[in-house]
Amino acid sequence: MIWLQSVLALLGLLHAAAAYFYFSKHNRALPWTIAWLSLSVVCTSFLPQWPYPSLGLFAGAVVAWTLWWGAIHPSIAHDWIVENERQATGEVVDDAVTIHDLRNFHWLGRGEFTPRWETRRYALAKLSAVDLFVCTWGDPRIAHLIVSLVFDDQAPLAFSIETRRETTERWSMLAGFMRSYELIVIAADERDVVRLRTNVRREQVARYRLRTTPQMRRKLLLAYVAEMNALAQRPRFYHTVVSNCTTEVIRLLRAAGRRLPLDWRILVSGSVPDYLHELGLLEDQRPMPMVRASADISARALAAEGDPAFSRLIRTVGSKTDEQNTL
């Protein structure tokens, strides 16, 4: 009987943890956790005297939870927060890519913005560089990655892979382990998605130029377009570890032809620049402390507040090539 009580207690703890993780996005984690722990204590305590009622009650709760859990599927038909309302899509015609529902919000503060959704057309032949923005706050080991494609004749096209939240949800890293959020690929102007991080949220943001070829840049853009179109039709869940802003970027870089071996630093997103530098995938091959020091754009972004040339001003102009590749 002791072993059966131990099994019930363990299952109860696991379900309590699952409930806490999932419902933390609604601030309802504590009641659900207490409910599972209470059920476990009651069923475990009364198991020796009333084994069948105790097992039946606990098994019924587990079955009900499992059926409810299995019924959760990703959807595109939710009441999304405004900045996640539209999943961008793209179409490729000849040598041009048209991005629909590109986000170009003017952020006035946290949660304050003027919404703007745009359609922009980009010539693949003008795609000249790829930049990786690494955004950190608090713990430098935790970062958000933004990939920005630089064109010769117009503003860069930035991609940010994020959780797509409903109006009733708040962000919780723990909830991200469960089927709590859908995934969204935001296509945006840097004055939106980068400036939001640097000037509004006051995060530390660094920019790293990736070493790429014209073929890789083209494949990367097309991979992002394919991913956006796929999510618009067949939504997927976000996962804090296996399907997030870092792992999805690595997957798309691999789809573009880059060989990126498995490494623990992929899971510790703040270490991704070190990982790419070690592989020779950063254009700047100086020692990493020097690269990291010159990559910080936070001060330049604050100085460029409100300037239409934001994308040019946040970039370090270290060569004539860099100057030609930025606007």
Steps between C-alpha positions, in 0.01 A plus 500: 500500500792732568617481140148581373478798732838617372382470139186705576705763682746526210224525239326760712817709521554475123144609426527781755815622324332474159200696627726766650695538176195517275283730708783739591410688179165590657613562860292197598789268569471484880137377528558224244822393667335488842211299354731233359711483815187475717358223283830312523513531879139384540531203265837394641381529861178302449652242266560230771144525641307563176724391213238484224331837566840667539642349181177569311496865602864554413479308172189696403682830557803383297278380212303827497824702498647283223190534281494877553873524432474293182223728373728806502609579145668808354261739331502817293153600624566662836451849637864610464671799655525780242871459424442129427176540306649424160736226393705648216507312172708529185494421133786459256457613140800484271785669692286689751344419837186677618434497875141552613403614851847626581488666842621858526352618830606829654562412863429777753561285808436152638161403366457840333532519123357619174431187294612486137484195274668530162577315177858531375679362199867397503731415212699184571790634296530791745531276807853573619547392863350325803518640853419323825368711787541348846276658765562435869342619823607405850670163456740526201462128437139555392456686174255566221631475144391712205628433148512801270556484125680804358427635152697746290211731419248490786456448872594158641239228544502363856358168615413429863372156602284535811208365700164600356299605802128534550350804674444295817856368512821634646850374427630226724815303427354208694179501296718485190587141590135401451255546213440856611599726210496483125810598303515814286760632256482879504631675191572860597682823445799536734351825629230278645646171615857613584413845633236338725779307669761776520301819559173387658591194706860621549651158438865448413514430128801393294529469122717238332557488124485138379741367241276407208497444125241634254358150464467454876334840545246418231428157651462653847245757384304234312513274807348776713229561240419129488485485881267802521268358236497161672410652839222705340344174381612245760581655840753342733564523871788694650723308741742664741778252418444326167302752292593856592665813360842330501434144390276620217769743377758219506260276308445768234874564471548128442226510235697779332802272469702567815639198681431565867586208732310433820641698791384583853529871416198473270294447816673784685401769252729770637796284397395464136742775379791311659380181333478667157838671549664168580357356178635794300151623413545856625652746258708653779763242591685700766511348849147466633535756784588765239218389271250511785611846611457654155170317438303688767256740329297608805651849534488565124134393489407741777684780319314415177157526661248633249754522217380353166858375452475281813624186320809674368583675825488187717756325282872533554651627178832317502558491128384640172311175439303535824410855412368394161301213655303712746244772463 
